[in-house]
Amino acid sequence: MRSFPLPLGVKDSVEAAGDGLAMPVVTAICPVIGMLATGVRLDVHGTVRGLNLIAYIAGDFASGKGSIDPIVSAWTAEVKELDRMYLMQEDEWRAKKRAAKNKKEQPEEPKLPIRLLTLNNTVANLAERLANTEERHAFSFTPEADTVAQKWRSAMSDFSVMLRQAYDGTCYEREARSADAVTVHIDRLLWNVTMCGTPDALYRVVNNYTDGFQSRLAIARTPDNTYAPLADNPRVMTDAQRERIRQVAHLLPLMSGNVALPKLEERGRQWLERIRLETMMNDDKVRARQRFRVCVTAQRMTCCLMLCHVAERLIRAHGVASAEKQLKQRPELWVEMLQKTQAGKLLELYDVIADSLLDNALYFFRTRIENAFQSRDYAGTADRQRAGKNDSIYGRLDATFTLEQAMQQTVAMKGVEVNRNQIYQMLKNWKSQRLIELVASGRYRKLKEF
């Protein structure tokens, strides 16, 4: 990625962490950029949706993931200041509620549009926060994905469903019968998330490989620094870098509307076709299926970088104050400028991002996905099958059979892990249900045919 001209803010983020962490940094900040540019909706394959992104930065301990935390903080500084004001109002309400504990008149709970949400939370609290964002993106960041694995351990299915619906920008509803319990109805769930953690934590966060959550995840890997020497001057974000990030982040919320980027769309279709042909020739079904959502995610991420490029051009041409004025006076200005960014290295960056996302998804999940789809528990996509007599162990046995024959047919149906105690129990159940009878030592006769 070093050979690509990164826009203002993004370049500063990469420089603050080091070139070796370029892809993890870009992957981590794109959900933040999508949250800031909450009014932008991109047309991908004819479907218009927001820049909804979920990222996971995977790396061993002490691999540099910690440098992403101050970068994310720089991008979210203005939103954090606004949230701090809302949290103060909420604290005041809590104090009034405690003071009026035994009074008839209770202070009304405020509905505050807090947008930076902690993942160390419950399903109900998070759903309530997301319902109050006034149709703007919320954002969650955790430098330790084990927070998610521990807090949501018993509700990981709820976490997965919420993030899947957030990626798609679809409605989210949660109903409760109790008047005191949380009930929410969200027309479009807008929630971007960035998580950092070890590969081990990744497998605790993503523990289902057929429900679509994994394919919606943008994954980046930190480089292997096991034998790297300690740098004489470790990278630290400077005030100048933080200020340039702040300037770009300040302009992104002023861009709002639907946009179609035909050249980026064509680039995505070309990439899809290339991967399709490669996977078909190699009979690689897992890679072929992964490409669909990778293409969408990569287009959203590339659009985020292009928006930063538009902000950079405006800042360099007019300064931050005048750029803000221009965007307010001419609401379509950013769209016109965005169309012109679909060229050169910035457009080529799409392939780099898409290839990286696909490679990392396969690196972490290929074997697990293959095993999941081959599992006997997976329903698959085949047409409905009508069971015949030979589709059960009972049906495969002759009218009279021995214990050994029952063992053989059970192993054929269930696998070699079957033991004799299981066979004895199965035959005992059949006898109690009058399906078989014992006719001689170790020999049985079937009493029913299906």
TINU-291579 format. One record per residue: y, x, z of N, C-alpha, C in turn. Coordinates in steps of 0.001 Angstrom, whole numbers, plus 500000, padded with zeros to 6 digits. Layout:
N
     n_v     n_u     n_w    ca_v    ca_u    ca_w     c_v     c_u     c_w
       Y       X       Z       Y       X       Z       Y       X       Z
...
// end
This chain:
450
     n_v     n_u     n_w    ca_v    ca_u    ca_w     c_v     c_u     c_w
  498798  500831  500000  500000  500000  500000  501257  500869  500000
  501069  502170  500252  502197  503085  500344  502995  503142  499043
  502315  502925  497894  502992  503038  496598  503776  501780  496236
  503694  500729  497053  504377  499480  496747  505699  499400  497514
  506778  498982  496833  508087  498858  497504  508125  497615  498384
  507962  497792  499678  507965  496657  500600  509397  496228  500896
  509634  494912  501066  510994  494413  501302  511499  494751  502703
  512783  494553  502877  513447  494794  504162  512744  494002  505268
  512640  494561  506424  511943  493911  507526  510470  494243  507508
  509810  493995  506387  508386  494328  506246  508218  495847  506222
  509066  496523  505455  509022  497986  505401  509290  498580  506782
  510260  498035  507498  510575  498515  508842  509408  498297  509798
  508706  497196  509626  507545  496910  510471  506444  497937  510244
  506183  498248  508975  505141  499231  508641  505529  500615  509138
  506792  500984  508948  507244  502299  509400  507169  502434  510921
  507389  501336  511638  507332  501374  513096  505916  501609  513604
  504908  501207  512819  503516  501369  513226  502848  502572  512579
  503338  502963  511394  502713  504063  510661  502040  503552  509409
  502038  504393  508361  501486  503973  507068  500013  503585  507160
  499269  504233  508063  497846  503923  508185  497580  502497  508617
  498553  501880  509240  498413  500502  509722  499153  499508  508833
  499430  499903  507600  500230  499053  506708  499595  497678  506504
  498330  497636  506118  497700  496333  505858  497534  495501  507126
  497096  496097  508268  497065  495289  509494  498435  494728  509880
  499506  495519  509707  500843  495055  510063  501277  493908  509148
  501087  494074  507845  501460  493025  506891  500676  491742  507186
  499382  491885  507448  498545  490713  507750  499001  490033  509036
  499444  490833  510015  499860  490278  511308  501192  489549  511228
  502130  490063  510420  503476  489472  510415  503620  488331  509419
  502715  488220  508446  502847  487114  507488  502778  485739  508160
  501910  485498  509153  501979  484211  509855  503312  483992  510561
  503939  485070  511055  505255  484929  511691  506293  484543  510647
  506252  485206  509495  507189  484897  508415  506997  483450  507957
  505738  483025  507842  505457  481643  507464  505986  480656  508481
  505925  481024  509755  506484  480167  510817  507999  480084  510708
  508651  481221  510458  510115  481236  510343  510583  480454  509119
  509890  480638  508004  510228  479902  506774  509495  478562  506784
  509652  477813  507861  508861  476610  508085  509118  475513  507054
  510292  475536  506415  510597  474498  505431  510077  474787  504039
  509552  475992  503811  509068  476371  502471  507656  475840  502267
  507457  475156  501163  506129  474644  500816  505769  475126  499422
  504650  475853  499338  504236  476527  498109  503173  475724  497367
  503336  475627  496055  502349  474967  495195  501267  475978  494814
  500049  475758  495306  498909  476604  494949  497826  475713  494358
  497472  475948  493111  496459  475160  492400  496811  473675  492371
  498118  473376  492333  498544  471980  492241  498681  471270  493571
  498383  471950  494675  498521  471370  496014  499680  472050  496732
  500626  471247  497218  501820  471788  497872  501631  471740  499380
  501664  472920  500007  501531  472998  501465  502412  474115  501987
  502629  474113  503311  503429  475146  503940  502732  476491  503934
  503429  477502  504428  502865  478854  504503  502052  478968  505786
  500962  478217  505816  500109  478134  507001  499098  479278  506978
  499124  480125  507993  498293  481325  508011  497721  481582  509404
  496494  482086  509410  495819  482487  510647  495295  483897  510424
  495685  484837  511261  495317  486243  511054  494590  486802  512264
  493684  487727  511983  492988  488457  513049  493001  489940  512690
  493547  490760  513580  493585  492203  513372  492481  492810  514223
  491470  493344  513565  490291  493850  514257  490312  495373  514301
  489987  495906  515443  489911  497354  515582  489348  497739  516926
  488764  498930  516991  488225  499414  518263  489357  499667  519242
  489004  499834  520501  490043  500087  521502  490764  501399  521178
  492045  501426  521458  492908  502584  521196  493006  502927  519714
  492887  501907  518872  492967  502152  517428  494338  501834  516842
  495304  501484  517681  496668  501241  517197  497078  499789  517165
  496197  498873  517595  496540  497448  517568  497749  497147  518448
  497910  497939  519508  499012  497692  520436  500386  497846  519829
  500495  498584  518720  501806  498763  518080  502270  497506  517365
  501375  496537  517187  501740  495288  516506  502529  494370  517432
  502285  494462  518716  502942  493591  519698  504473  493662  519621
  505099  494871  519697  506568  494913  519610  507103  494495  518249
  506297  494668  517204  506730  494244  515862  506815  492724  515792
  505787  492057  516298  505799  490590  516334  506955  490097  517195
  507201  490781  518309  508305  490396  519202  509655  490497  518499
  509809  491516  517639  511065  491675  516899  511278  490517  515927
  510220  490092  515267  510328  488986  514306  510607  487652  515004
  510103  487490  516220  510236  486197  516905  511379  486178  517921
  512223  487212  517931  513256  487349  518973  514169  486131  519059
  514669  485629  517925  515608  484504  517948  514930  483219  518415
  513707  482987  517939  512974  481792  518371  512678  481870  519864
  512382  483081  520339  512085  483270  521760  513299  482950  522624
  514470  483320  522153  515704  483023  522905  515916  481517  523010
  515670  480811  521927  515814  479351  521944  514766  478720  522859
  513545  479226  522784  512482  478710  523644  512789  478951  525117
  513419  480092  525416  513751  480404  526806  514683  479339  527398
  515600  478854  526564  516510  477801  527003  515736  476510  527302
  514777  476171  526417  513970  474967  526631  513097  475106  527880
  512546  476293  528108  511703  476514  529285  512498  476379  530574
  513774  476781  530528  514638  476599  531698  514845  475116  531982
  515028  474330  530918  515174  472879  531083  513886  472279  531662
  512759  472789  531220  511487  472294  531719  511299  472651  533191
  511709  473853  533562  511634  474254  534973  512511  473356  535843
  513684  473002  535328  514576  472102  536071  513923  470741  536260
  513265  470257  535226  512565  468971  535332  511447  469048  536367
  510685  470151  536389  509603  470314  537355  510145  470304  538792
  511293  470990  538978  511899  471020  540311  512324  469617  540745
  512928  468852  539821  513337  467477  540132  512123  466593  540421
  511043  466820  539678  509835  466014  539884  509223  466286  541255
  509220  467572  541649  508698  467900  542981  509570  467286  544083
  510885  467320  543867  511809  466761  544863  511664  465249  544970
  511301  464601  543856  511182  463131  543836  509726  462678  543937
  508902  463511  544558  507466  463250  544609  507122  461885  545187
  507784  461500  546255  507468  460245  546934  508462  459119  546629
  509322  459370  545653  510322  458362  545303  509802  457438  544209
  510378  456242  544174  509979  455269  543162  510461  455685  541778
  511697  456157  541711  512261  456592  540442  511867  458051  540190
  511167  458279  539085  510726  459621  538726  511525  460118  537513
  511891  461400  537483  512630  461928  536329  511769  461904  535072
  512378  461525  533964  511639  461432  532706  511311  462826  532167
  510075  462998  531744  509644  464302  531228  510287  464557  529861
  510951  465693  529673  511596  465977  528385  510580  466406  527326
  510837  466051  526083  510011  466471  524951  510723  467645  524272
  510365  468836  524644  511094  470038  524209  510363  470739  523062
  511089  471074  521988  510465  471690  520803  510220  473190  520978
  509353  473543  521909  508998  474951  522129  508029  475374  521032
  508310  476496  520368  507553  476886  519177  506666  478110  519371
  506932  478934  520352  506068  480081  520635  505114  479681  521753
  503863  479470  521393  502889  478879  522305  501835  479897  522716
  501576  479970  523988  500536  480865  524476  499158  480289  524175
  498200  481182  523903  496819  480750  523688  496046  480657  524996
  496655  481136  526072  496045  480996  527393  496411  479613  527922
  495825  478608  527302  496248  477228  527507  495061  476302  527374
  495234  475040  527706  494188  474032  527528  494408  473290  526223
  493378  472601  525765  493482  471815  524534  494585  470771  524660
  494622  470078  525792  495598  468995  525980  497024  469532  525971
  497280  470604  526729  498638  471157  526786  499095  471675  525433
  498186  472347  524736  498540  472889  523427  498816  471768  522432
  497992  470733  522443  498196  469591  521539  499542  468930  521809
  499904  468808  523091  501194  468190  523445  502352  469054  522966
  502253  470364  523129  503300  471267  522642  503450  471150  521131
  502325  471131  520430  502358  471068  518962  502940  469747  518463
  502805  468700  519260  503356  467395  518863  504868  467339  519016
  505446  468298  519761  506878  468249  520055  507716  469259  519269
  507140  469871  518239  507863  470925  517511  508831  470390  516453
  508969  469065  516377  509906  468442  515430  509598  468826  513983
  508290  468804  513655  507796  469079  512306  508182  470472  511815
  508265  471393  512731  508454  472795  512385  507243  473588  512864
  507015  474715  512220  505865  475531  512585  505973  476062  514015
  504862  476016  514714  504716  476747  515974  503990  478052  515660
  504043  478980  516604  503392  480275  516396  502776  480746  517702
  501565  481291  517601  500891  481862  518768  500442  483275  518434
  500625  484154  519396  500194  485544  519239  499497  485998  520508
  498403  486695  520341  497756  487319  521489  497335  488733  521116
  497706  489723  521926  497255  491096  521681  495811  491310  522114
  495245  490331  522817  493861  490416  523281  493140  489121  522948
  492322  489158  521905  491622  487942  521478  490621  487457  522507
  490246  488311  523449  489350  487856  524517  489984  486749  525350
  491323  486664  525335  492008  485545  525991  491509  484225  525426
  491387  484185  524102  490888  482984  523427  489426  482760  523772
  488622  483835  523668  487189  483710  523902  486887  483216  525314
  487683  483650  526300  487452  483245  527676  488025  481860  527968
  489285  481639  527580  489953  480376  527904  489336  479196  527166
  488936  479407  525918  488436  478329  525088  486911  478345  524974
  486243  479093  525854  484793  479260  525717  484054  477936  525641
  484427  476993  526491  483753  475694  526500  484353  474718  525491
  485453  475126  524857  486121  474234  523885  486387  474973  522576
  485509  475926  522237  485719  476704  521019  485661  475825  519769
  484900  474757  519833  484838  473820  518716  486200  473153  518499
  486874  472758  519589  488215  472165  519487  489205  473167  518906
  489116  474408  519357  489996  475470  518863  489813  475660  517361
  488558  475691  516927  488254  475858  515504  488794  474698  514680
  488591  473469  515174  489066  472285  514440  490591  472302  514318
  491274  472624  515411  492741  472645  515387  493263  473686  514394
  492667  474861  514383  493133  475902  513463  492803  475559  512010
  491665  474946  511788  491331  474534  510412  492326  473502  509905
  492676  472546  510752  493644  471526  510336  495043  472125  510211
  495345  473131  511023  496638  473799  510915  496736  474568  509605
  495667  475229  509205  495656  475961  507934  495892  475013  506759
  495278  473838  506830  495411  472855  505746  496673  472011  505870
  497321  472048  507031  498516  471236  507221  498226  469750  507208
  497063  469357  507711  496675  467946  507725  496997  467333  509087
  496725  466048  509217  497056  465355  510466  496101  465759  511578
  496614  465676  512793  495787  465970  513968  496050  464868  514990
  494975  464296  515502  495117  463202  516455  494220  463445  517661
  494756  463065  518801  493980  463177  520040  494317  461975  520906
  493315  461172  521190  493556  459950  521957  492881  460025  523320
  493505  459397  524283  492940  459306  525634  493205  457912  526182
  492270  457386  526949  492425  456027  527477  493387  455996  528666
  493398  457067  529433  494264  457109  530601  495726  457244  530179
  496586  456542  530877  498022  456606  530573  498601  457977  530907
  497969  458670  531858  498464  459987  532250  497928  461108  531380
  496871  460836  530612  496275  461870  529760  497082  462026  528471
  496863  463155  527799  497640  463482  526600  497085  462759  525382
  497947  462019  524701  497626  461383  523422  498655  461836  522399
  498183  462399  521288  499119  462888  520268  498692  462399  518892
  499693  462198  518030  499478  461854  516627  500436  462720  515808
  499882  463724  515165  500696  464673  514395  500387  464475  512912
  501398  464117  512127  501185  463884  510690  500782  465159  509958
  501453  466264  510262  501119  467558  509649  501095  468608  510756
  499920  469126  511030  499799  470146  512068  500278  471486  511510
  501377  471981  512048  501981  473227  511572  501901  474260  512698
  500963  475183  512556  500697  476144  513626  500118  477413  513025
  500866  478493  513099  500394  479787  512623  499972  480652  513807
  498958  481464  513605  498378  482233  514702  498064  483656  514251
  498361  484625  515108  497943  486015  514915  497234  486475  516171
  496029  487000  515986  495242  487522  517108  494880  488971  516839
  494863  489769  517877  494401  491151  517796  493240  491316  518759
  492254  492090  518367  491116  492295  519263  490061  493168  518641
  489033  493416  519386  487920  494227  518903  487025  493384  517990
  486181  494032  517186  485220  493255  516390  484315  492400  517270
  483972  492909  518444  483137  492147  519363  483816  490842  519763
  485117  490908  520054  485865  489697  520407  485963  488746  519213
  486050  489312  518008  486105  488488  516793  484880  487589  516704
  483710  488139  517018  482488  487350  516938  482404  486301  518042
  483151  486492  519114  483192  485458  520151  484175  484349  519782
  485218  484703  519035  486186  483701  518580  485622  482900  517411
  484967  483587  516490  484352  482927  515325  482840  482973  515519
  482281  481894  516004  480840  481880  516269  480091  480853  515427
  480783  480235  514493  480149  479326  513532  480551  479795  512141
  479571  480001  511279  479858  480623  509983  479714  479654  508811
  479555  478358  509107  479422  477377  508030  480432  476248  508137
  481335  476293  509146  482268  475176  509327  483611  475387  508635
  483824  476543  508002  485053  476768  507248  486131  477512  507998
  485975  477721  509303  486996  478448  510067  487083  479896  509608
  485930  480538  509480  485910  481950  509081  486604  482177  507743
  486414  481279  506786  486993  481471  505456  488503  481254  505440
  489044  480632  506478  490494  480417  506576  491191  481574  507304
  490424  482523  507775  490958  483620  508572  491321  484802  507681
  492542  485326  507846  492962  486554  507155  492675  487722  508090
  491728  488565  507719  491286  489642  508600  491724  490994  508042
  492232  491833  508933  492574  493213  508576  491934  494141  509598
  491584  495341  509154  490962  496329  510034  491898  497499  510267
  491979  497939  511505  492723  499170  511778  491873  500352  511317
  492496  501447  510892  491721  502599  510418  490963  503275  511567
  489902  503964  511209  489107  504685  512200  489849  505959  512615
  490330  505972  513846  491083  507136  514338  490311  507899  515415
  488981  507770  515366  488152  508376  516404  488410  509869  516556
  488533  510578  515415  488704  512030  515462  490110  512463  515037
  491037  511512  514989  492410  511853  514594  493112  512590  515732
  493886  513625  515407  494636  514336  516459  495783  513472  516969
  496175  513700  518202  497292  512969  518772  498589  513424  518117
  499364  512463  517613  500608  512798  516913  501618  513420  517874
  502360  514400  517369  503393  515034  518197  504488  514044  518566
  504810  513177  517603  505852  512168  517825  505297  510781  517493
  504649  510124  518430  504089  508795  518167  505160  507819  517680
  504740  506903  516800  505679  505941  516221  506173  504968  517288
  507488  504802  517339  508122  503840  518240  509188  503095  517443
  509251  501780  517592  510239  501001  516856  511647  501367  517313
  512510  501646  516350  513895  501995  516661  514765  500752  516697
  515940  500883  517265  516886  499765  517309  517324  499360  515910
  517454  500345  515008  517857  500048  513626  516787  499215  512926
  515515  499562  513122  514419  498798  512517  514378  497384  513089
  514562  497287  514380  514548  495975  515042  515687  495091  514527
  516847  495686  514278  517993  494930  513778  517761  494455  512350
  517170  495299  511517  516907  494878  510131  515869  493752  510093
  514884  493829  510962  513905  492737  511048  514595  491455  511491
  515467  491563  512479  516196  490403  512987  517035  489754  511897
  517670  490553  511052  518510  490018  509980  517687  489189  508998
  516524  489713  508592  515656  488964  507665  515143  487703  508346
  514686  487829  509592  514158  486681  510323  515212  485587  510503
  516483  485974  510575  517573  485014  510756  517778  484151  509504
  517525  484729  508329  517766  483992  507085  516584  483118  506663
  515384  483474  507052  514200  482743  506591  514221  481253  506928
  514679  480827  508124  514697  479389  508414  515658  478585  507545
  516566  479258  506855  517534  478561  505999  516960  478215  504637
  515763  478721  504339  515102  478439  503058  514169  477257  503258
  514392  476188  502525  513600  474972  502709  513443  474232  501392
  512226  473772  501125  511960  473009  499908  510622  473394  499296
  510224  472652  498276  508987  472931  497556  509250  473939  496446
  508284  474816  496204  508457  475817  495166  507125  476072  494469
  507182  476230  493158  506018  476623  492366  506306  478003  491776
  505361  478900  491901  505509  480254  491375  504438  480471  490312
  504740  480116  489044  503709  480127  487999  503089  481498  487740
  503873  482550  487846  503322  483887  487594  502385  484317  488726
  502736  483973  489947  501856  484255  491074  500585  483416  490978
  500728  482161  490567  499572  481290  490376  498641  481860  489311
  499206  482335  488211  498398  482920  487143  497694  484181  487615
  498406  484968  488422  497797  486180  488984  496598  485819  489854
  496756  484759  490649  495657  484303  491491  494476  483824  490677
  494738  483113  489596  493650  482617  488745  492922  483764  488053
  493668  484784  487639  493033  485954  487026  492132  486666  488029
  492606  486767  489269  491796  487423  490306  490537  486607  490576
  490689  485286  490665  489530  484419  490875  488495  484580  489774
  488950  484653  488530  488034  484782  487404  487331  486138  487427
  488053  487180  487795  487434  488515  487873  486332  488536  488925
  486615  487993  490090  485604  487958  491146  484444  487047  490754
  484741  485950  490061  483675  485035  489624  482673  485750  488731
  483182  486492  487759  482293  487208  486830  481508  488300  487536
  482174  489031  488430  481498  490103  489165  480376  489541  490035
  480656  488445  490726  479657  487880  491632  478518  487213  490873
  478816  486623  489714  477778  485986  488923  476789  487023  488394
  477318  488158  487949  476461  489215  487426  475613  489838  488527
  476108  489791  489748  475402  490396  490883  474671  489358  491729
  474765  488072  491327  474166  486955  492058  474571  487000  493533
  475873  487178  493756  476423  487320  495110  477118  486021  495497
  476356  485074  496018  476894  483748  496308  477882  483755  497469
  477648  484608  498459  478549  484662  499609  479934  485124  499175
  479989  486198  498396  481283  486709  497917  481952  485700  496975
  481161  485040  496159  481711  484057  495228  482368  482905  495972
  481764  482462  497079  482324  481342  497825  483546  481762  498630
  483541  482982  499148  484671  483461  499936  485956  483518  499120
  485835  483751  497821  487022  483993  496985  487970  482792  496948
  487461  481577  497110  488302  480395  496942  489467  480375  497939
  489157  480502  499223  490228  480441  500217  490982  481766  500308
  490315  482862  499989  491024  484148  499957  492163  484084  498958
  491932  483438  497819  492971  483315  496785  494176  482551  497332
  493936  481464  498042  495033  480659  498604  495783  481449  499666
  495041  482088  500572  495663  482864  501648  496503  484004  501079
  495972  484685  500082  496700  485814  499488  497975  485351  498791
  497939  484182  498165  499161  483654  497533  500211  483325  498594
  499791  482734  499701  500747  482420  500772  501345  483703  501353
  500503  484721  501560  500994  485974  502120  501957  486666  501150
  501627  486668  499876  502504  487277  498877  503835  486541  498810
  503787  485204  498920  505023  484417  498935  505884  484795  500132
  505260  485044  501286  506007  485475  502473  506762  486772  502196
  506104  487730  501548  506752  489006  501227  507876  488808  500221
  507669  487894  499273  508708  487612  498282  509931  486975  498925
  509717  486121  499918  510847  485517  500632  511664  486586  501352
  510981  487574  501913  511691  488684  502568  512480  489500  501545
  511938  489614  500332  512653  490322  499267  513934  489573  498892
  513853  488237  498840  515044  487420  498563  516077  487632  499665
  515636  487617  500912  516556  487837  502035  517200  489217  501945
  516422  490215  501556  516964  491573  501429  518060  491641  500364
  517801  491032  499224  518802  491041  498143  520096  490368  498586
  519962  489257  499300  521159  488553  499770  521926  489389  500799
  521193  490035  501699  521840  490854  502732  522553  492046  502103
  521884  492708  501156  522487  493884  500523  523689  493506  499661
  523658  492313  499087  524759  491895  498205  525939  491303  498973
  525651  490595  500077  526711  489837  500748  526869  490146  502240
  525891  490808  502861  525905  490924  504318  525254  489694  504940
  524865  489779  506193  524110  488703  506825  524934  487417  506940
  526163  487518  507397  526996  486324  507611  527248  485592  506296
  527623  486339  505238  527888  485708  503937  526601  485202  503297
  525492  485902  503513  524203  485440  502973  523822  484102  503596
  524057  483980  504887  523784  482716  505574  524641  481593  504994
  525892  481894  504740  526811  480908  504169  526359  480491  502776
  525921  481471  501973  525464  481189  500601  524256  480242  500624
  523304  480503  501520  522097  479679  501572  522405  478260  502036
  523400  478112  502899  523784  476779  503361  524537  476005  502284
  525370  476706  501531  526161  476052  500486  525338  475760  499236
  524380  476620  498949  523548  476446  497749  522074  476390  498170
  521568  475222  498524  520198  475088  499045  519115  475561  498084
  519409  475568  496758  518403  475968  495779  518499  477448  495404
  519431  478153  495989  519627  479561  495633  518373  480386  495862
  517718  480190  496998  516537  480999  497316  515401  480753  496322
  515305  479509  495795  514255  479193  494818  514500  479956  493525
  515756  479958  493073  516106  480686  491846  515814  482175  491999
  516159  482724  493148  515935  484150  493370  514447  484455  493542
  513703  483524  494155  512272  483738  494371  511517  483799  493047
  511926  482965  492102  511274  482977  490789  511393  484361  490134
  512516  485030  490351  512751  486332  489726  511975  487459  490387
  511430  487214  491577  510663  488270  492250  509232  488363  491724
  508839  487426  490866  507473  487425  490331  507330  488458  489217
  507436  489709  489565  507369  490761  488543  507046  492084  489219
  506558  493012  488405  506384  494399  488842  505433  494556  490013
  505762  495529  490850  504901  495919  491961  504710  494806  492981
  505735  493990  493172  505640  492919  494159  504579  491909  493757
  504456  491655  492457  503420  490739  491975  502047  491412  492032
  502011  492715  491736  500747  493455  491785  500195  493525  493207
  501073  493390  494190  500654  493448  495582  499667  492331  495919
  499703  491261  495133  498769  490159  495364  497325  490652  495323
  496973  491443  494291  495596  491924  494144  495179  492788  495328
  496102  493615  495812  495799  494488  496956  495478  493643  498185
  496290  492621  498426  496084  491750  499577  494778  490970  499438
  494551  490374  498257  493353  489564  498044  492085  490401  498173
  492084  491584  497577  490904  492455  497668  490632  492860  499113
  491702  493161  499853  491541  493561  501248  490971  492417  502086
  491495  491206  501901  491008  490049  502658  489537  489779  502361
  489159  489870  501088  487775  489606  500699  486839  490674  501257
  487236  491934  501133  486397  493034  501626  486173  492931  503136
  487225  492617  503882  487095  492546  505331  486274  491341  505777
  486438  490224  505080  485623  489042  505413  484142  489350  505235
  483806  490036  504157  482410  490392  503898  481925  491480  504853
  482792  492411  505185  482432  493502  506092  481978  492950  507447
  482706  491975  507953  482397  491434  509275  481378  490295  509251
  481347  489518  508162  480604  488259  508228  479500  488073  507197
  479335  488990  506230  478359  488733  505161  476974  488401  505729
  476432  489272  506560  475072  489065  507086  474983  487787  507896
  476016  487526  508706  475999  486320  509534  476092  485055  508691
  476880  485099  507630  476987  483935  506736  475657  483686  506033
  475036  484744  505526  473753  484601  504833  472696  484019  505761
  472640  484530  506993  471658  484020  507955  471934  482559  508309
  473225  482217  508421  473582  480842  508780  473184  479859  507687
  473426  480217  506438  473106  479305  505340  471597  479214  505095
  470855  480243  505508  469405  480205  505346  468706  479544  506527
  469486  479249  507582  468909  478664  508778  468310  477288  508487
  467246  476973  509210  466615  475647  509063  467536  474534  509531
  468521  474884  510377  469437  473879  510918  470569  473538  509961
  470750  474351  508902  471857  474090  507986  471467  473022  506981
  472311  471993  506847  471972  470851  505992  472017  471204  504526
  472931  472099  504134  473037  472457  502734  473694  471397  501897
  473665  471586  500587  474332  470663  499670  473358  470006  498694
  472049  470146  498970  471069  469591  498038  471098  468069  498090
  470599  467464  497016  470501  466013  496989  469522  465539  498062
  469619  464272  498382  468751  463715  499417  467291  463853  499004
  466439  464300  499956  465011  464458  499703  464259  463378  500477
  463341  462742  499814  462508  461750  500493  461244  462445  500994
  460974  462339  502296  459837  463022  502892  458526  462384  502448
  457563  463206  502053  456229  462750  501709  455260  463098  502810
  453962  462811  502597  452973  463035  503640  452826  464512  503983
  453091  465392  503002  452916  466822  503238  454153  467489  503822
  455170  466691  504174  456393  467253  504751  456329  467313  506268
  455182  466974  506856  455005  467096  508304  453711  467851  508571
  453605  468423  509761  452378  469133  510124  451205  468151  510144
  451439  466987  510707  450392  465960  510774  449905  465581  509378
  450853  465380  508466  450499  464970  507116  449745  466025  506336
  449961  467291  506645  449304  468384  505912  447858  468606  506343
  447491  468054  507496  446131  468241  508013  445148  467262  507363
  443876  467693  507261  442826  466829  506726  442508  465720  507721
  441654  464770  507273  441299  463642  508139  440645  464134  509425
  439839  465173  509330  439317  465847  510519  439739  467311  510429
  440102  467866  511532  440628  469233  511510  440311  469935  512823
  440436  471246  512791  440167  472056  513970  441486  472537  514580
  441355  473118  515765  442517  473691  516438  443118  474811  515595
  442280  475614  514962  442765  476730  514144  443533  476228  512925
  443039  475132  512312  443747  474566  511156  445114  474027  511567
  445197  473409  512724  446488  472925  513231  447440  474108  513464
  446866  475202  513959  447663  476410  514172  448203  476942  512849
  447356  477005  511834  447756  477532  510524  448880  476697  509898
  448734  475368  509937  449753  474505  509322  451073  474558  510094
  451002  474699  511415  452223  474794  512221  452968  476088  511915
  452219  477196  511800  452835  478490  511437  453464  478394  510057
  452801  477703  509126  453343  477550  507772  454655  476784  507774
  454767  475825  508692  455974  475000  508742  457078  475629  509593
  456712  476262  510714  457707  476706  511678  457889  478215  511769
  456950  478962  511232  457081  480413  511318  456112  481024  512313
  456048  482359  512303  455018  483075  513055  455287  483113  514561
  456451  482667  514995  456755  482721  516421  456017  481646  517222
  455279  480765  516544  454534  479697  517214  453391  480300  518032
  453151  479780  519243  452033  480254  520065  451052  479116  520336
  449897  479473  520902  448827  478497  521097  449200  477429  522111
  450007  477784  523104  450415  476786  524096  451198  475653  523448
  452039  476007  522461  452791  474969  521738  451846  474051  520960
  450777  474628  520388  449811  473821  519633  449082  472858  520574
  448648  473378  521720  447970  472522  522704  448866  471358  523128
  450160  471640  523368  451079  470594  523787  451281  469568  522677
  451386  470047  521431  451557  469139  520294  450352  468207  520168
  449137  468765  520268  447932  467943  520157  447812  466973  521321
  448242  467423  522491  448226  466541  523660  449155  465344  523437
  450339  465606  522861  451284  464518  522563  450716  463567  521525
  450033  464104  520525  449430  463263  519493  448349  462356  520097
  447547  462926  521001  446477  462131  521641  447069  461001  522470
  448153  461296  523212  448764  460255  524054  449386  459150  523219
  449786  459469  521980  450381  458474  521082  449341  457813  520160
  448068  458099  520424  446954  457532  519638  447057  457892  518157
  447483  459122  517902  447501  459615  516521  446215  460346  516180
  445575  460946  517176  444317  461667  516961  443372  461389  518116
  442105  461752  517906  441130  461705  518988  440234  462918  518885
  439716  463356  520003  438824  464503  520054  437411  464033  519727
  436780  464604  518687  435438  464184  518265  434388  465211  518645
  434811  466440  518871  433898  467498  519301  434738  468594  519910
  434147  469570  520476  434881  470669  521094  435726  471397  520048
  437055  471321  520202  437957  471990  519273  438094  471301  517936
  437593  470057  517826  437674  469337  516541  438278  467957  516776
  439189  467572  515861  439938  466328  516036  439853  465466  514785
  440095  464131  514986  440125  463199  513864  441431  462425  513912
  442061  462287  512739  443327  461530  512631  443006  460032  512659
  443831  459301  513390  443635  457858  513533  444614  457053  512666
  445650  457714  512125  446642  457016  511310  446979  457855  510088
  447354  457182  509037  447866  457839  507832  449216  457233  507508
  450156  458088  507047  451521  457622  506732  451785  457785  505248
// end
